[in-house]
Amino acid sequence: MTIDRPLYMVDLKGQYQKIKSEIDTAIADVVESAYFIKGPWVKEFACNLAGYNKSKYVIPCGNGTDALQIALMALDLKPGDEVITCPFTFVATVEVISLLGLTPVFVDVHEDTMMLDETKLEAAITPNTKAIIPVHLFGQISNMEPIMAIANRHNISVIEDNAQAIGADYTFSDGTTKKAGAIGHIGTTSFFPSKNLGCFGDGGAIFTDDEHLFTRMNMIINHGMKVRYYHDDIGVNSRLDSIQAAVLDIKLKYLDEYGSARKAAAERYNQMLSKVDGIKTPALASNSTHVFHQYTLQLEQGRDELAEYFKKEKIPFGIYYPVPLHLQKAYSGYGFKKGDFPVSEKLCKKVISLPMHTELDEELQNFIVKKLEVGMQSVVNL
Ligand SMILES: *Cc1c(COP(=O)(O)O)cnc(C)c1O
């Protein structure tokens, strides 16, 4: 069993080839203009992204981690204020909470969708809780309707970490829909190359409908300054540059097409894997569409053995995430311990993500799944 094409976790080369001339022209235009920072491309892209996401305001910034930090900075929190997020995610959320001297509070996740368990949210709220950051993991949206209801009841701000679900839709019980990142008081996203809307370096953006927050965050990203060299706020330097904006403005036009390609690939995987024992294919969240940033399986046993086998056979895979945030060394000072968030801890031992990108086709997937089947045979024989 062989294949004569390289396998990638994310095939950014193949994706680029299809829009190469459009991209190359746009980059050349920026270079010739020499307008590298705050060029017209940044405004144009922000405007188009706001239109796509049906958000009133979009603030492009340096990356998705900065976006989270700037969002928290705009809320005027003070040291000791508590911010709730989940322990089964990328480190960025808890990192910015800690950097700002705020106190991270975790709420465990649902085992099936792997996202914040809203039934456990209210119990974690104290008089010091000032913000909640639900993470839209792997391409689906957290259950935002109950999360917003609880937050509004307690007068708490909600920041959606939308680094992985841009383009997904959430349906409310009255039938209305909103885009991921346009539901909370603030939404943030990342344009890291491998994200669903990725640029050719680092990039990020912040969404909001709130004019006050928009004005505030617009100042914060630019050294806290509204009038040049007059600083009203302590800010940061976090900007999306013109080249990245020009690339993103082109890729934004293809975002829904990219989402459909990922969904089609996920459906082929589901079908191919339906006959394989011992694995659970991704569970669908009830009110969200899925843009499949990752295609993540859960294995009751043998995950590490399968990972070893994939490594040996040179099949790309990812373990997102191997250690829950509350058990990371860097955050041991907060006094969390093993057993605090059992679902997240369990998921870290069960998950394995298969290659997922816009260029996957049936032949590649057949090859991957055939290898997985052989790998699972040795797992069953353990
Ligand atoms: C990628 C990611 C981030 C951080 O984005 P960067 O642009 O890499 O800083 C934050 N949160 C989640 C869930 C992510 O996947």
The ligand as an SDF file (V2000), in Angstrom:
LIG
                    3D

 15 15  0  0  0  0  0  0  0  0999 V2000
   -4.4140   29.4270   17.5310 C   0  0  0  0  0  0  0  0  0  0  0  0
   -5.1890   29.6940   18.7410 C   0  0  0  0  0  0  0  0  0  0  0  0
   -4.9930   30.8530   19.5100 C   0  0  0  0  0  0  0  0  0  0  0  0
   -3.8350   31.7900   19.3160 C   0  0  0  0  0  0  0  0  0  0  0  0
   -3.6770   32.3370   18.0810 O   0  0  0  0  0  0  0  0  0  0  0  0
   -2.2360   32.8980   17.6450 P   0  0  0  0  0  0  0  0  0  0  0  0
   -2.5390   33.6710   16.4090 O   0  0  0  0  0  0  0  0  0  0  0  0
   -1.3700   31.7150   17.3730 O   0  0  0  0  0  0  0  0  0  0  0  0
   -1.7170   33.7480   18.7290 O   0  0  0  0  0  0  0  0  0  0  0  0
   -5.8390   31.0870   20.5650 C   0  0  0  0  0  0  0  0  0  0  0  0
   -6.8220   30.2380   20.8820 N   0  0  0  0  0  0  0  0  0  0  0  0
   -7.0280   29.1020   20.1850 C   0  0  0  0  0  0  0  0  0  0  0  0
   -8.1480   28.1970   20.5800 C   0  0  0  0  0  0  0  0  0  0  0  0
   -6.2100   28.7870   19.0970 C   0  0  0  0  0  0  0  0  0  0  0  0
   -6.4230   27.6510   18.4320 O   0  0  0  0  0  0  0  0  0  0  0  0
  1  2  1  0
  2  3  1  0
  2 14  2  0
  3  4  1  0
  3 10  2  0
  4  5  1  0
  5  6  1  0
  6  7  2  0
  6  8  1  0
  6  9  1  0
 10 11  1  0
 11 12  2  0
 12 13  1  0
 12 14  1  0
 14 15  1  0
M  END
$$$$
